[in-house]
Amino acid sequence: MNIIYRKLTDNDLDIFIKMRIHQLREEGAKDEIDLEPTLRDYYLRHLSDGTFISWLALDNDRIIGTSGMSIVEKPPYFGCPSGKIGILSSMFTDKAYRRKGIAKTLLSKVVDEARKQGCSTVQITASDMGVLLYSDFGFEKNDNFMQYKL
């Protein structure tokens, strides 16, 4: 196994989107809407303006792991003096490659990107499967996170 890591490009979007949808379903999503067009639009816009960054893990030419981070800006606050926040998504590793350090390497790469972009914090809504990875990395739980669906 010879894993290489590189950034996502527009040419990778077909498989990246399929993997994202597979990940959402594996995490329990039940909606049956066609997300492909809106995901493609999102990734194209935000890859081009630098507000979405993704690192991939490949075994030969096959993508076996993904990461993603959207960079958003809010008014600065004490916990985030720059106001820039990296929001993680698309953290996924093919089942056959799990528990080999791939997700940790991908996480390190996107966190480094957040630092380079001037983010003061990185956040994620972790799946049950990912909690240990993020806790071991140093993420802390925030019990105040709430959401209101429109």
N, C-alpha and C positions, 0 to 999 in steps of 0.2 A: 504494500500500500504506500503510494507516494502522493501525499496530499499537498496541493499547492493552494495558495490564497491569492485572490486578486479582487479588484473592485468590480462591481456590477456595471455593465454597459447596456445601451439600448438593445444591442444584439442578443442579450441574454433574457430579455423580458418575457418571451413566450414561456420558457421553462420556469422562470422565477415566479410568474403569476400562477402557473399551475401548482407550483410548490406552496405558494401562499394560501391558495384555496384548499389544498390538501391539509395544510397545517390547521387552518380554521376548522375544518370538519373534524380532524383528529382531536381538537380541543373541545368539541361538542357543539359547534355551530350547526343550526338546523335550517336556517333560511335557505330557500331554494332560488334566490334571485341570481341573475347572471352578473357576477362581479367583474368579469374580465374587462369589459370596456371601461368601467370607471377606475379600476386598478391601473390599466394601461395609461389612461389619461393622467392620473395622479403621478405615476412614476416618471412618465415622459416630462411633465412640467417640472417636477421637483428635482429630478436628476439634472436637468439643464440649468436650473437656477442655484444648484448646490444645497438645497434645503432637504434633500433626501440622499443619504449615503448608505451604501451597502457593500459589505465584503462577502465574497463567496468562497467556499471550500470546494475544491475539485479533486476527484480521483481520476487521473488521466484527463479526459475532456468532459467528464460527467459531473454535474453539479450535485454535491452530496450534502451541502450545508449552506445555509443562508443567514444573513443578518440584515437588519435595516434600522435606520435611525432618521427620524424626522427632526429637523431643527426648527423650533418655534421660539418666538420672543414675546415675553410678557413684561409688564412693568417690573423693574428690579424690586427685590425684597431681601430681607436679611439672609435667608437661606440660599438666595440666588442673586447675588449683587449685579451680575451682568444682565440679568433678565433672560438670557439665552438658555434654553432647556433642550436637551436631547431626549427624544421620546423613542424608546426602542420598540421595534416590531419585527415580524418576519424572522425571529430567531428559531431556526429549524434545522434539525439534522436527520438525515435518512436513518431509519431504524437500524439498518445493518452497520452503521458507523457510530452509533451512540456509545457513550462511556469511553471515548478514546481521546478526550481533550479538545475535540474540534469546536464545540460550542464555546468553550472557554477562550480559545484562541480568537474566534470570531468576535466574541464579546470584548476582548482586549483591544482588538483593532477598531471597533466602532467607538469605544470609550476614548481611545487615543484621538480619533477624529473629532469627538466632541470637545476635547481639550484644545485641539488646534483651531477649532471654530470659535473658541471663546465661551463655550457653555460653562455655566457654574454648577450644573447638576444634570444627571441623567436619570430618567424615570422609566419604569415599565409596569404594566399590569401583567403580572406573571401567571402563567398557567400552573396548575398543580405540579406538573412535571418539571417546570423550570425554577421553582422556588429555591431549591437547594443550590443550583448553579449561581443564582444571583446573591443569595445569602453568603455563600462561600467567597464570592468575589468582593463582598463588602457592602452590598445594597442593604438598606434598612427599611423595615416595613413602616408604612404610614397608614394608621388605622382611620384617618380622617378622609381618605379618598372617597368621593361620592360621585354619582352620575345621574343625570336626568335625561331620559330619552325623549326626543321630539318626534 
